[in-house]
């Protein structure tokens, strides 16, 4: 089982579709709750934990959540060495 996230009106290929298996989705859902508690009503926050088509309703709110994820990743994403240069790895959601 997995979680399927479809962009409503994506402006780039990266916004069209995202899939995570149930085990990968749990930490994403937990971060949504931690970083965006004020962006979700209780029902939506609960429903995004299962694959029933729930989600944020508008682009402005989605962008706010994405910016919070970006900021969180800046401070928490693993750092690796590539060719002697320290770089931060981040996989944008």
JOURZI-V278013 format. One record per backbone hydrogen bond with DSSP energy under -1.0 kcal/mol. CO is the residue of the C=O (numbers start at 1). NH is the residue of the N-H. Records with the same first field share a line. If there is no record, write none. Layout:
# JOURZI-V278013
CO=NH ; NH
This chain:
# JOURZI-V278013
1=22
3=20
5=18
12=15
13=16
16=7
18=5
20=3
21=25
22=26
25=29
26=30
27=31
28=32
29=33
30=34
31=35
32=36
36=39
41=45
42=46
43=47
44=48
46=49
47=50
50=52
58=62
59=63
60=64
61=65
62=66
63=67
64=68
65=69
66=70
67=71
68=72
69=73
70=74
72=76
73=77
78=89
80=87
82=85
85=82
87=80
